[in-house]
Amino acid sequence: MPKLIRITTVPISLKLLLAGQLKYMKENGWDVLAISADGKEVRDVVKREGVEHRVVPLTRQITPWQDMICLWKLYNLFKEEKPDIVHTHTPKAGLLGMWAAKLAGVPVRIHTVAGLPLMAAGKNKKGLLVWAEKKTYANATQVWPNSPALKDFIVKEALCAEDKLSVIGEGSSNGVDFSRFNRDNLKENHLVAATMRIMPGENDFIILAVGRLVKDKGIEELVTAFLNSKISDRAKLVLLGSFEQELNPISEEIYKKIVDHPRIVQIEWTDHVEHYYALADVLVHASHREGFPNVLLEAGAMQLPVICSDIMGNTDIITNRKTGLVFPVKNSDFLKEALEFAFVKRDYMQTLAGNLYAEVFEKYQRPYVHQLIEENYRKLLGIEKTQKV
C-alpha cells in the first residue's frame, strides 16, 4: 500500500481546502497521513477524513527559528514514515515540506500552488517571497498550479522549470461538492439561523462576500463601493469571514465602518456557508490575488450571480457578461457601477448565474477532480490505472 503525506500550514486548510480528498485517497487504497499545525479543526479532519494526523508547529508568519525547528521535525518524520509521496499546500508548508522531503529522499514531492502572496507584496517583502517560492519549486519533483493563468505566470516570472508544471484537469485543487452546495439540500434550521444573523428587510438586496477580511481580498474597495453606491439604503453588505489585522490589515477607517454601519453585517466563519449563498442576491469577490478561488465554484454551484475582480484565477472561471461581471481590480468606482447594475438587472444576472452553473457542473465536480489527482499519483509512482492501488 503506497504511503501519502499531505501537509498544510494550518488545519483549517485541511478541513476546507481539501475536504473529502484525504478520505477519497484512503478509500482507494492509500495509507494517508495529514500534517499541519495544531488547532481546533484537527479533530474534525481526523473524524471526517478517517486519517491519522500529526502536529508540526508551522506558522504563517516569517519565524526563522521556529521554521528551522519545523524543518527538522518534518525531516525526522519523513525518515520514520518513509512516504512514497509528500504533497504540500500553502506557502509555508510548501517551503518546509518540500525541503525536508528532498533531504529525506522522498521520491515524489508535489506542491500545489493556490495563489502567490508575492503578487501583492511590497518591495521589502517581495524578494524574500520570490526566494521562498523558487526554493519550494526547486525541491519539488512536481508543481501543480491550480489554474492555467497561474501556471502561465510562474513560467513568465521564471520561478520554476516548465517541465515540472502541470494543471490538473481544468484547474482547482479540490473541485466543488454538488451534494452540499445545492439549493435542494439546505437545512431549514441553518437557513433560519443565517437569516437571523443577516436580519434582511423585506426588499433588501443582499450582497455577499466570503473569505478573510483582509486587504488582499479587496475588502476596502468593496466597502467603499457599497457605501458610495445608490443602492446602499436598499441593500445589505454581508461579510462572511474573520478579520486578520495582525497579518494583512484593512485600514482602521474601513474596519470602523464595517463594525459600526447598520447596513454592513460581519459574520464569523461558519461551516454552513451554503445557506448564506442561498440568501444572497449576488456574490462579490474583489480579491487582489488568487490561485483558483473555491468561492466562485461554490457560488456557481448555488446558481448565485457573481461580480469579481479581473485577476488570474477569477478570470479562469468567470467570463465577463457570460458567466458573471468582471471589474478592474482595486477599482471601487467600477465595482460601485457593477453593484448598481446587478441591482437593476436581476434577470440578466440570473442568466449569467445559470451559465456559470453549467460550466462548473461540467468541469469541476469534486469526485472528478479527486479521480484526476489520484490518477496522477499512480502515474508518478508507475502504477497502472487498471491496477488496484
Backbone torsions as a table, in degrees:
resi	resn	phi	psi	omega
1	MET	NA	117.7	-179.2
2	PRO	-68.1	147.2	-176.6
3	LYS	-104.5	132.2	-178.2
4	LEU	-123.5	127.8	173.8
5	ILE	-114.1	127.2	178.1
6	ARG	-113.8	133.7	-174.4
7	ILE	-129.9	132.7	166.6
8	THR	-129.5	161.2	-177.6
9	THR	-65.9	-48.6	-178.9
10	VAL	-122.5	153.0	-173.0
11	PRO	-67.8	-22.3	179.5
12	ILE	-63.9	-26.4	176.2
13	SER	-69.9	-38.9	173.7
14	LEU	-61.1	-40.8	-175.7
15	LYS	-71.0	-44.1	-173.0
16	LEU	-97.1	-49.6	-173.4
17	LEU	-73.9	-27.3	-177.7
18	LEU	-117.5	23.9	-176.2
19	ALA	-53.4	125.0	176.8
20	GLY	84.1	-16.1	-173.3
21	GLN	-74.2	-40.5	-179.9
22	LEU	-67.2	-39.3	176.9
23	LYS	-62.4	-41.4	178.7
24	TYR	-59.9	-46.0	-178.4
25	MET	-64.0	-42.7	179.0
26	LYS	-61.4	-42.9	-179.5
27	GLU	-67.9	-18.0	178.3
28	ASN	-101.9	21.0	168.1
29	GLY	97.3	14.2	179.4
30	TRP	-98.9	142.9	170.9
31	ASP	-87.9	108.0	-168.4
32	VAL	-110.2	131.7	173.7
33	LEU	-124.9	130.4	177.2
34	ALA	-103.8	143.4	179.6
35	ILE	-133.8	137.5	172.0
36	SER	-165.8	176.6	167.4
37	ALA	-63.7	167.4	179.0
38	ASP	-76.1	161.2	179.1
39	GLY	169.6	167.1	-175.3
40	LYS	-64.4	-21.0	-177.5
41	GLU	-79.1	-12.7	-177.1
42	VAL	-56.8	-44.9	-178.8
43	ARG	-60.1	-42.0	179.3
44	ASP	-63.9	-41.6	-179.0
45	VAL	-62.0	-48.1	-179.1
46	VAL	-61.4	-42.3	-178.0
47	LYS	-69.6	-47.7	-173.3
48	ARG	-76.6	-36.8	-175.9
49	GLU	-91.2	-20.5	178.8
50	GLY	69.9	31.7	-178.5
51	VAL	-123.5	162.5	175.4
52	GLU	-76.7	148.8	177.8
53	HIS	-129.8	138.3	173.7
54	ARG	-118.9	141.3	179.2
55	VAL	-93.8	125.9	167.5
56	VAL	-125.3	126.6	-169.1
57	PRO	-76.0	61.3	177.7
58	LEU	-68.3	149.7	177.1
59	THR	-124.2	155.5	177.1
60	ARG	-87.2	-15.3	179.6
61	GLN	-88.1	173.9	174.4
62	ILE	-83.6	107.1	-175.6
63	THR	-135.8	79.6	-170.8
64	PRO	-52.1	-48.0	-177.4
65	TRP	-65.5	-45.8	178.2
66	GLN	-62.6	-37.6	180.0
67	ASP	-63.5	-40.3	179.0
68	MET	-66.2	-36.2	175.5
69	ILE	-62.3	-44.9	-179.9
70	CYS	-65.4	-38.8	177.3
71	LEU	-58.7	-45.5	179.4
72	TRP	-64.8	-41.5	178.8
73	LYS	-63.9	-42.8	179.3
74	LEU	-65.0	-43.1	178.7
75	TYR	-57.0	-49.4	-179.0
76	ASN	-64.9	-37.2	178.8
77	LEU	-65.1	-42.1	179.4
78	PHE	-66.7	-38.1	178.1
79	LYS	-64.8	-33.9	179.1
80	GLU	-74.5	-45.0	-173.2
81	GLU	-83.4	-26.8	-179.5
82	LYS	52.4	58.0	-179.4
83	PRO	-71.0	152.3	172.0
84	ASP	-80.1	-34.2	-179.3
85	ILE	-136.0	134.2	164.3
86	VAL	-113.9	126.4	-176.3
87	HIS	-126.5	118.6	-175.4
88	THR	-111.5	154.4	174.1
89	HIS	-136.1	155.3	179.8
90	THR	73.3	147.3	-168.9
91	PRO	-58.8	-50.4	-175.9
92	LYS	-68.2	-42.4	177.2
93	ALA	-61.9	-36.4	178.3
94	GLY	-66.2	-48.1	-178.3
95	LEU	-59.2	-53.5	-175.7
96	LEU	-77.6	-36.1	-179.3
97	GLY	-66.9	-44.5	179.1
98	MET	-68.9	-38.7	179.1
99	TRP	-62.8	-50.7	-179.6
100	ALA	-64.7	-38.6	-179.1
101	ALA	-64.6	-38.9	177.7
102	LYS	-67.5	-44.1	178.4
103	LEU	-60.5	-33.7	-177.8
104	ALA	-85.5	-3.5	177.3
105	GLY	78.6	24.8	176.5
106	VAL	-66.3	126.8	-172.0
107	PRO	-69.4	-38.1	-179.1
108	VAL	-119.1	119.6	-175.6
109	ARG	-127.4	112.9	-173.8
110	ILE	-117.5	133.3	172.2
111	HIS	-122.1	126.9	174.3
112	THR	-92.5	129.1	177.9
113	VAL	-100.4	118.2	-177.8
114	ALA	-122.1	38.7	-177.3
115	GLY	128.6	150.9	-177.1
116	LEU	-124.1	108.0	177.8
117	PRO	-56.1	-28.7	-178.5
118	LEU	-61.0	-22.2	-177.4
119	MET	-68.1	-23.0	-178.9
120	ALA	-118.1	10.9	-175.9
121	ALA	-84.0	152.6	173.2
122	GLY	-74.5	170.1	-175.0
123	LYS	-59.5	-40.1	-176.2
124	ASN	-64.6	-33.0	-175.6
125	LYS	-96.9	-23.0	-172.0
126	LYS	-61.8	-41.9	-178.9
127	GLY	-58.5	-41.6	178.8
128	LEU	-65.5	-40.4	-179.8
129	LEU	-68.0	-37.2	176.2
130	VAL	-62.4	-45.3	178.0
131	TRP	-58.2	-44.1	-177.9
132	ALA	-62.8	-42.8	178.8
133	GLU	-64.6	-45.5	-179.6
134	LYS	-62.3	-40.0	178.3
135	LYS	-63.9	-42.9	178.4
136	THR	-59.5	-49.4	-176.5
137	TYR	-67.7	-35.3	179.7
138	ALA	-64.5	-34.1	-179.1
139	ASN	-85.0	-14.3	178.3
140	ALA	-84.0	152.8	170.0
141	THR	-93.1	-22.6	177.2
142	GLN	-139.5	138.4	174.5
143	VAL	-123.3	124.7	-175.8
144	TRP	-114.7	89.7	170.0
145	PRO	-62.1	141.9	-175.4
146	ASN	-95.4	18.5	169.2
147	SER	-154.0	151.1	177.7
148	PRO	-59.1	-40.1	-178.9
149	ALA	-65.9	-36.1	178.4
150	LEU	-66.6	-39.5	175.4
151	LYS	-60.2	-46.1	179.8
152	ASP	-60.1	-39.1	-179.9
153	PHE	-65.7	-42.8	179.8
154	ILE	-62.0	-40.8	177.8
155	VAL	-66.5	-46.7	-178.6
156	LYS	-59.0	-40.3	-177.9
157	GLU	-86.4	2.9	177.8
158	ALA	54.9	43.5	-180.0
159	LEU	-85.5	-20.4	-173.2
160	CYS	-155.0	148.0	173.6
161	ALA	-62.0	131.5	-173.1
162	GLU	-62.5	-29.8	-177.4
163	ASP	-70.9	-10.5	175.3
164	LYS	-87.3	-14.8	-168.6
165	LEU	-91.0	134.7	174.7
166	SER	-146.0	140.4	170.5
167	VAL	-103.6	126.9	-179.6
168	ILE	-79.8	119.7	-178.8
169	GLY	60.5	-132.2	179.3
170	GLU	-91.7	-0.2	-174.8
171	GLY	121.5	177.3	-178.8
172	SER	90.2	143.2	177.1
173	SER	-89.2	-20.1	-172.4
174	ASN	-150.8	0.4	-177.9
175	GLY	64.9	-166.0	-179.8
176	VAL	-130.6	141.7	-176.9
177	ASP	-88.2	102.6	-177.8
178	PHE	-74.1	-13.9	175.5
179	SER	-77.3	-27.2	178.2
180	ARG	-91.4	-50.6	-178.1
181	PHE	-86.8	77.2	-171.5
182	ASN	-150.7	122.3	-176.6
183	ARG	-63.7	-20.8	-179.8
184	ASP	-84.1	-9.8	-175.5
185	ASN	-112.1	16.9	-178.4
186	LEU	-74.4	150.9	179.3
187	LYS	-100.4	130.9	-173.0
188	GLU	-59.7	-40.5	-177.5
189	ASN	-66.6	-36.3	178.0
190	HIS	-73.3	-32.8	177.5
191	LEU	-66.8	-41.2	177.2
192	VAL	-64.1	-43.4	-179.6
193	ALA	-62.1	-41.8	178.7
194	ALA	-64.8	-41.1	179.1
195	THR	-62.5	-40.9	-179.4
196	MET	-68.3	-31.0	177.5
197	ARG	-72.5	-38.6	-179.7
198	ILE	-77.3	-38.0	-176.3
199	MET	52.0	57.6	-178.6
200	PRO	-72.9	145.6	169.7
201	GLY	-72.2	168.3	-174.1
202	GLU	-56.9	-37.5	-176.7
203	ASN	-115.6	16.6	-179.4
204	ASP	-64.6	138.4	173.9
205	PHE	-90.9	118.8	-172.7
206	ILE	-97.2	116.7	177.2
207	ILE	-103.5	122.8	-174.3
208	LEU	-115.2	137.0	167.8
209	ALA	-125.5	135.9	-177.3
210	VAL	-122.3	123.6	178.4
211	GLY	143.0	176.2	-179.2
212	ARG	-60.9	141.3	-178.8
213	LEU	-90.4	78.8	-177.1
214	VAL	-131.2	165.7	-177.1
215	LYS	-59.7	-42.6	-176.6
216	ASP	-63.5	-19.2	179.4
217	LYS	-88.1	5.6	175.9
218	GLY	74.7	21.3	-176.6
219	ILE	-65.3	-36.6	-180.0
220	GLU	-63.3	-44.6	179.1
221	GLU	-65.3	-39.4	-178.7
222	LEU	-64.8	-46.9	-180.0
223	VAL	-63.4	-42.2	178.9
224	THR	-62.8	-45.6	-179.9
225	ALA	-62.1	-43.5	-179.4
226	PHE	-62.6	-48.9	-176.0
227	LEU	-68.7	-26.7	178.9
228	ASN	-88.3	-7.7	-175.1
229	SER	-77.9	162.5	177.9
230	LYS	-76.6	-8.3	-174.7
231	ILE	-107.0	5.2	-173.1
232	SER	-62.5	-23.1	178.8
233	ASP	-89.7	-2.8	179.8
234	ARG	-123.4	13.4	-176.7
235	ALA	-138.4	166.1	170.9
236	LYS	-129.3	137.8	175.4
237	LEU	-100.3	117.7	-178.4
238	VAL	-108.0	118.3	-179.7
239	LEU	-107.6	105.9	-176.8
240	LEU	-98.8	98.2	-178.3
241	GLY	163.5	171.4	-175.5
242	SER	-104.2	148.1	172.4
243	PHE	-69.5	146.1	172.8
244	GLU	-133.3	66.1	-174.1
245	GLN	-67.3	-19.0	-179.8
246	GLU	-84.4	-17.0	-175.9
247	LEU	-107.6	-52.6	-175.7
248	ASN	-143.8	71.0	-166.7
249	PRO	-71.0	144.7	165.6
250	ILE	-83.8	164.6	-176.9
251	SER	-65.5	154.5	178.5
252	GLU	-61.7	-34.4	179.5
253	GLU	-62.1	-47.9	-179.8
254	ILE	-68.5	-40.0	178.0
255	TYR	-56.6	-45.1	-178.7
256	LYS	-64.7	-39.1	178.8
257	LYS	-64.6	-39.4	178.1
258	ILE	-62.5	-44.1	-176.5
259	VAL	-71.2	-37.5	-169.7
260	ASP	-98.3	-25.9	-171.1
261	HIS	-72.7	132.9	-175.3
262	PRO	-69.0	-18.2	-179.0
263	ARG	-106.7	13.4	171.0
264	ILE	-117.0	126.9	-178.0
265	VAL	-118.4	119.2	175.8
266	GLN	-103.5	128.8	-177.3
267	ILE	-127.0	130.0	177.4
268	GLU	-63.5	157.8	-175.7
269	TRP	-55.2	144.0	179.4
270	THR	-135.8	151.6	174.9
271	ASP	-80.0	1.6	-177.0
272	HIS	-115.3	42.0	-174.8
273	VAL	-61.4	-28.6	-178.2
274	GLU	-60.0	-27.2	-179.9
275	HIS	-73.9	-27.4	175.0
276	TYR	-75.2	-37.9	172.8
277	TYR	-57.0	-41.8	-176.6
278	ALA	-65.2	-30.6	-178.4
279	LEU	-86.6	-17.4	-174.6
280	ALA	-80.4	157.4	172.9
281	ASP	-97.9	-25.6	178.3
282	VAL	-156.7	144.4	172.4
283	LEU	-102.7	134.5	175.1
284	VAL	-115.4	127.5	176.7
285	HIS	-124.6	95.7	-170.6
286	ALA	-98.4	21.0	-171.6
287	SER	-56.1	150.3	177.2
288	HIS	-87.5	-24.2	179.9
289	ARG	-151.4	145.2	179.0
290	GLU	-153.4	162.5	166.2
291	GLY	-95.6	-79.3	177.9
292	PHE	-146.3	92.5	-165.6
293	PRO	-68.7	121.5	177.4
294	ASN	-61.4	-31.6	-176.1
295	VAL	-59.7	-34.2	179.1
296	LEU	-73.0	-36.7	176.0
297	LEU	-65.2	-41.8	-179.6
298	GLU	-65.6	-42.9	176.6
299	ALA	-61.5	-40.4	177.6
300	GLY	-60.6	-45.2	179.1
301	ALA	-62.7	-32.0	179.9
302	MET	-87.3	3.4	178.9
303	GLN	57.8	39.9	179.7
304	LEU	-101.3	126.7	178.0
305	PRO	-57.6	147.6	-173.0
306	VAL	-126.1	138.7	166.2
307	ILE	-122.5	128.7	-178.2
308	CYS	-143.4	162.1	176.8
309	SER	-75.4	158.8	-173.0
310	ASP	-89.4	49.4	-179.8
311	ILE	-102.6	162.2	175.6
312	MET	-59.6	151.8	-173.5
313	GLY	91.2	-62.7	174.8
314	ASN	-59.2	-48.6	-176.0
315	THR	-79.7	-6.8	167.6
316	ASP	-71.5	-23.5	-177.4
317	ILE	-105.8	-45.1	-172.7
318	ILE	-103.3	126.2	172.5
319	THR	-104.9	125.4	-174.6
320	ASN	-57.1	129.3	178.1
321	ARG	61.8	17.5	169.8
322	LYS	-118.8	-50.4	179.1
323	THR	-121.5	3.4	178.6
324	GLY	170.4	-175.5	175.3
325	LEU	-107.2	137.0	-178.4
326	VAL	-121.2	132.0	-179.4
327	PHE	-124.1	157.4	-179.8
328	PRO	-63.6	129.6	-176.9
329	VAL	-55.9	140.8	177.9
330	LYS	69.1	10.7	-177.2
331	ASN	-105.4	97.7	-176.5
332	SER	-70.2	-26.9	178.9
333	ASP	-66.1	-45.2	177.8
334	PHE	-67.1	-37.1	178.1
335	LEU	-65.6	-39.4	176.5
336	LYS	-57.9	-45.9	179.6
337	GLU	-64.1	-37.6	178.7
338	ALA	-65.5	-39.5	177.0
339	LEU	-62.6	-44.5	179.8
340	GLU	-65.8	-37.9	177.5
341	PHE	-63.9	-45.9	-179.3
342	ALA	-62.6	-34.7	178.7
343	PHE	-64.3	-41.8	-176.8
344	VAL	-81.0	-41.9	-172.8
345	LYS	-100.5	61.1	-173.7
346	ARG	-70.5	-37.6	178.2
347	ASP	-65.1	-41.5	178.1
348	TYR	-62.0	-43.9	179.6
349	MET	-63.2	-35.6	179.4
350	GLN	-70.0	-31.4	174.4
351	THR	-63.6	-43.5	177.0
352	LEU	-61.5	-39.8	179.3
353	ALA	-63.4	-36.9	176.6
354	GLY	-64.9	-39.3	177.3
355	ASN	-64.7	-40.6	179.4
356	LEU	-65.4	-42.7	178.5
357	TYR	-55.8	-44.8	-178.5
358	ALA	-61.9	-40.8	-179.8
359	GLU	-68.8	-44.1	-179.2
360	VAL	-65.2	-40.4	179.7
361	PHE	-63.0	-38.1	-177.5
362	GLU	-73.6	-38.4	-167.2
363	LYS	-106.8	-24.0	-164.2
364	TYR	-128.0	24.7	177.1
365	GLN	-65.4	136.1	-171.8
366	ARG	-56.3	-47.1	-179.7
367	PRO	-58.2	-35.7	179.1
368	TYR	-65.9	-43.5	179.0
369	VAL	-64.9	-41.9	177.0
370	HIS	-59.5	-42.8	-179.6
371	GLN	-61.7	-43.7	-179.5
372	LEU	-63.7	-41.3	179.7
373	ILE	-63.9	-44.6	-179.0
374	GLU	-65.5	-37.8	176.5
375	GLU	-61.5	-38.4	177.8
376	ASN	-68.7	-38.4	174.3
377	TYR	-56.2	-50.0	-177.2
378	ARG	-62.4	-40.0	179.5
379	LYS	-62.5	-42.5	-178.5
380	LEU	-67.5	-27.5	177.7
381	LEU	-93.0	-0.9	179.7
382	GLY	75.0	26.6	178.0
383	ILE	-98.3	123.3	-177.5
384	GLU	-64.6	149.6	179.9
385	LYS	-62.8	-29.2	-177.7
386	THR	-79.2	-14.2	179.1
387	GLN	-80.9	149.8	172.3
388	LYS	-83.8	125.4	-176.3
389	VAL	-70.8	NA	NA
